[in-house]
Amino acid sequence: MSLVTDSPVNSSSSDDFIAYLDSTLDASSPDATPSSEEVENQDESETIRIKRRRVEALGETQESTSQGFVEEGLEVTVKEDLCTHPGSFGDMCIRCGQKIDGESGVTFGYIHKGLRLYNEEISRLRNTDMKKLLRLKKLYLVLDLDHTLLNSTQLVDLNSEEVYLLNQADSLADVSKGSLFKLDYMHMMTKLRPFVRTFLKEASEIFEMYIYTMGDRNYALEMAKLLDPKGEYFHSKVISRDDGTQKHQKGLDIVLGQESAVLILDDTENAWMKHKDNVILMERYHFFSSSCRQFGFNCQSPAESKSDECESDGALSRILNVLKQAHHIFFNELKDDLADRDVRQVLRTLKSEVLKGCVLLFSRIAHNMLPALRKMAEQMGATCLTEVDDSVTHVVATDAGTEKARWATKEKKFLVHPRWIEAANYFWQKQPEDNFTPKKRQ
């Protein structure tokens, strides 16, 4: 099929493709329609509902075509000579159909194949959607897949202690009732992280959610089906490495949300070099042995030991509480005008309270580890010293036999392993010191 016949610009109203872009995020949840108190009048509310119906008719598949617009019987309302060319589909303007030269703008292929938007239109869409979300008291949440919401492995990588899983996989006929899936057509097995379904349900009430993975598009869409079988949470907002603008990096340039209102959950900050202040770092979820080996852990995997992460007190449960705190502070405690508030400042404030009042002294920590540990502790509000002082509350050491460690024991100070700092960083909460006592080396 030719580009012209596949393109929305060839429909009976390409201007309504702009309405489609305006309303793409509206279709993400059943409660997305503003109430009568949140709109100026019934006419505006009716307009939004009409837009949504058009989007739903168009957005059932990623390969939707201009025929969807033809069937709606829409009429062209914008003259070509007045068009500002907000974006392109292929080499044609999405509004007037005129051929456009050049490769400026950003591609949004995950919304509609071949769609490219220019800066002014991106800003307009972000501002429009931001106003809508603020009325609904929602923020944006971008979710990584692997090691954050789930863990996958190739079937050939299952070892002899894990093959029992092949007979315990849940049915693909109703994935909402399962958490372990064998995907023969992809030669892989996927385990959803405990608590993930409750997490998504509750997070969707206060966030507009995206998936953003470094996996390919086919993998991203298949994982989205497992996580969101009814299409309640993500809709077309599933971004893969094929959609990125920079190799080996993720960026908010292809997310239609203001950076000041976006939170990111990921197991690594390094994928978000330009947006680290938006990231909530997740403790990695390793269920399969191949995942443990990938990150250098020489230990028995949960799959091998027939165990799993705690449902009620695991990483997702704890992070959900952090997200709810951030949302509450953003909407209820900041004094700036709503449009001027920044969720990144909220995260910095929340993190700075985690180890507030703790005075740390490090003892015999590897030089390549010390700067990162010190920075992590200071970001959580701790004070770090280099010499013994009566104000010290915690000595951080990997060996209980060092001079400073012995001093801590004698002076009844807390003696903790560096993992105590890392755990506090992952869970955004000070952890019990007794669970992180270092051992004396022989």
N, C-alpha and C positions, 0 to 999 in steps of 0.2 A: 504494500500500500504506500502511495507517495506521501511525502512530507506534508504536502498541501492538504490532502484529504484527511490526514491524521491530525492535523493541527487545529487547535481551538481558534486560530485566527481565521480559519476558513468557515467557521460556523456562522449562523445567522446573527449572532451577536458576540463578537470577540470582547466587547466591553464587559460582558458578563463574566468573562474569564477573570477580570479584575475583581468582580464581586466574589468569584470563587476563591481568589487569593485572600480577600478580606475575611472570608468566612471559613477558611480551612480549619483553623483552630477552634472555631465555634462548635464544630461537629464532634469534638473530642469527648464530651461527656454529656449525659442527659440533663445535667443541671446548668449547662452553659448559657441557656437563654436568660437574659436579665429579667428580673421581676418588674412589675409595674412601678415599683418605687425606685427602680434603678434606671429607668428610661424617662425621657421627657414626656412622651405621650404614647398612645396606642399605635399611632402610625409607624413610629420608629420600631416598636416591638414587632409589628407585623412585617416590616421590611426585613428585619433580622431573621424571622422565621422563614420568609420566602427564600432568602439567601441560603439558609441551611438546607432547605429542601432541594435547592439546585445543586449544592455541594454533594449531598448524599446521593443524588442521582448520578453525579459525575464521578464520585470518589470510590466506587465499589471496587475498582481494581486500579493498579498503577498504570495500566495501559488504556485508560479511558480516553475517548476520542471526541472530536468535534461533534459527532452525531448526537451525543448527549445533549448538546446545546440546541441542535436542530429540533430534537424531539420536544424540547421545552418551548419552542416557538418564540424565541427571544428576538428582539429587534435591535438593529444597530442604532446607537444614539450619539456616537462620537464621529465627527468628520475627520478624514485623514489629515487634512491640512492643519488641524488644531492639535493633533496627537503629540504628546511629549515623549512617546516611546518608553514606557515604564519598564519594559523588559522584552525578551524575545523568546520565540519558540523556533528552534532551528535558526534560520537567518531572517525570520520575519517578526515584526512587532506583534506582541500579544494583543494589542488593542486595535490597531488599524490594518494590520496585514502587510504593511509596507516592508520591503526588503531593507535590512539593516546590516551594515558592514562593521567589522571589528569584534573583539572578544572581551569588551569591558563588562563589569558586573560580576555577579556570583551565580554559579549554577545551583539550582535547587531540584536536582533530578529525583530526589526522594519524594517530593511533592507531586511532580508531574514530569515524566521523561522528556528531556530536552528543554526544560524551562530554565531560562536565565533572567535574573532580575538585576536592575541597575540601582545604584546607591540611593537615589531619591525614593524609589519605590520601596526598597527594603526599609528605609527609615520610616516611611509612611505606614507600612504594614506593622512595623514594630510599635510605633506610637499608638496606632489604632488598637492593636491587641493588648498593649499595656494598659490602656484606659479601661478596656473591658475587664481584664483580670483584676485590676485594683478595685473596681466596683464589686467584683465577686469575692474580694479578699483572697486572691490566689497569687502564688508566685510560680516560677518555672523550675522544673527539676529535670536534669539531664542524667540518665542512668547508664552506666557501663554494664556490659553483660558478663563476660568471663571473669571469674574470681570475685565478682561483686554480687550478682544475682543468681549465678549458676556456675556449674563446672562441667566441662565436656571432655571426652576422651575418644580417640579412635578405638574401634572394637579390637583391632590387632594389638593395641597397647594394654589391654586388660591382662593382668598376670594370673597365675594359677590360683591365687587367693582371692581373686575378684570375679572369676568366671561365673560364680554362683549368681551374680547379678543378672545374667542373661535370662534366667528363669524367674526373676523377680520384677522385671520391668512392668510398668503400668500400661494400661490400654491407651492406645492413641485415639480410640473412638470417643472418649470423653476425657481430655487431658486435664480438665479442671479438678478431677478427683485424684490426680497422681502427682508424683514428684520425680520419678525415675523413668526415663524413656529411652527405648532402643529404636534408633532411627536407621533402619536397614538401608534405605535409599541414600543415606549420607555416610554409611559405614561408621556410625558413631553412637555413643551413649551420652546422655545429658542428665545431670542431677540438679534439680532446682534447690536453691538454698533454703533451709528451714525458715519458716515465717514469711516467705516471700509473697505469698498470696494475700495474707493479711496486711503486709507492708504496702503492697500496691493499692489495695482497696482504700486503706486509710490515707495514704499519701495523695491519692487522686482527689480527695475531698478538699485539699488545700493547695495542690500544685497542678499545673499543666505539665504533663510528662512527655519526655522524649527518650528514646533509646539511642545510644551512640556507641558503636563498637568498632574496633579495628578489624573485625572479621569481615568477610565479603558479604555482598547484599543477600545472596541466597541464604546464607547462614543466619544473618540478622533477622530476616523475615520468618524463618522457621522457628527461631528462638522466641520471637515475638508471639507466634501462635501458641507456643507452650505456656508462656507467661500470661497472655491476654487472649484466651480462646474466643471470647465473645466480642472482642474488639472494643472494649469499654475505655481503655486507658490511652492507647497510643495512636490508633488509626494510621494515618500516613506518616506520622512523625517517628520513623525508624531510619536512622542514619548509619551507614556503613563506611568502611574505608574507601569504597568506590565514590563516595560523595564528597570526601574531604578536598580541601584546596591546598593542603601541604602534606607531603609524604611523611608518614610515620608520626604525624601530629594530629590532634583533634583541635577544633576551633569553634568558637561561638559565632563566627561569621556566617555559618549556614544554619544557625538556629534563629527563628523569628521571634526572639525575645530580647528585651533590653538586658545588657550585661549586669546592670545594677539590681536586677530582680531574678537572676539565675543562680541556682545552686547545682553543684555537680557532685555525684557520687561515683568514685572510681577507686581502683586499688593501686593506682600509681599517679603521682603528680607529674611525672615526666612527659606524659602524653598531652599535658595542658600547659606548656611552657608560658603561654601568653595569658593564661587565666588561672594561675595557681591560687589566687585569692578567693576564687569561687568554689574551690574543690574541698569536699569533705573526704578525707582519705579513709578508705575502707580496709579493714583487716581482710586479707585474701582468704577466699574459700577454697580449700583443697579437699576434695572428696576422693578423687582417684589417685592412685600411686604415680601415674604419669605426670600429674600436676605437681605433686610433691617433688619429684625428681627434676622437673623443669626449673624449679626455683632452688635446687640444691639442698633439699631437706632429706636427710638420710634417716627416715623414720617410717613407721607403719602408718599407712593412710587410713582414714576413717572407713573407707570401703573394705580394706583388708581386715580391720579390727571389728567390723560390723557395728560401727558407732556413727555418730553424726554430731553436728553442732547443735547446741541447745536451742529449742524452739522459742521458749519464753524469755531467755536471757542471753540470746546470741547477738551477733553483730547487727543484724537488720532490726531487731527489736530495740536495741539501744540507740541506733542511729535514727530510728523513727522518732524517738523522744527528742533528740537533738533538733531534728527538722521541725517538730512541733514548737519547740522553744524558739527557734529562729523565726518562724512564722509569727508567733505571738509577739515577740519583741518588735518585729518589723511593723506590724499593723497597730500595736497597742501601746508601745512604750517610747518609740522615737518621737521627737518633737518637731522634726522637719515636716514640711508639706509632704503629703503622700508621694507625689511625683518626684520629689528630691531625695527620697530615702534610698539607702544602698545596703543590700543584703551582705555585701562583703565586710562592711563595718560591723554588722551584727555578728558575723562569724568571728571576727577578731575579738570582739568583746566577750563572746561566749567562751572562746578558747582561753582568753587571758584569766579566766576565773578558775580554771581546772586545778592548777597547782599554786594558786595565790597563797602567799604566806609560807611557802616551802623555801628553805635555803639549802642549796645542794653543794656538796663537795665531791669531786670525782677522784677516784683512786685507781691508778693503773688501768686506764681505758686506752685501747689501741688508738694511736694518733689519727688514723683515718676515720674512726668512729666518733671521736670526741667533738669536733665542730658541729656535726649534725645533731648529736644528742644535746649539746649545750643550747643550740638554736631552738630545738624542739621544746626543751624545758622552759626557756625564756618566753617563747610564744604562749606557753600555758600559764605564764605569770610567775614562774619560779625565779629566784635570785641564785646565780651561780658564783661561787667563790673559788679561789685557787689555793688558799691556805686555811689551815685549821682555825676555827673561830667558835666562840661559845654560841653564836647565833645560828650555827649550822643545825639543821633539823634532820637532814638525810645525807648519808655517805653512799655514793653510787659506785659499786665495784663488782667485778666479775670473780674476785677472789677474796674470801673472808679472812685470809691470813695476812693481808697487807697492813702496814703500820696505821694508816688512816682507818682501815676497817676495824682494827683492834681498838683504836681510840673511840670509834663510834659505839662499840659494844660496852667499853668501860664507862663511857659518859652517858649511856642509855639513849643514844641517838638511833634513829632508824638506819639500818643497813640493808640496802636494796640492790638488786641486779638491774642493769640498764633496761631490761625488759619491762621494768616497772614504769619507766618513762614512756616507752613505746606503747604499752597497754593503755595508759592514760590518754595518749594521743589518739589512739584508735577509738576508744569508747567515750572520749570527751568527759571523763570523770576520773577523779583520783581513785586509785585501786588500793585494796588492802595490802599493806606492806608485808605482812606475814606470808603472803602468797609468792613473794619475789625475793626471798632471802638467798644470797649467794653462798656457795659451798666453799670450804677451804680446800685449796689444791694440795695434792700430796707432793 
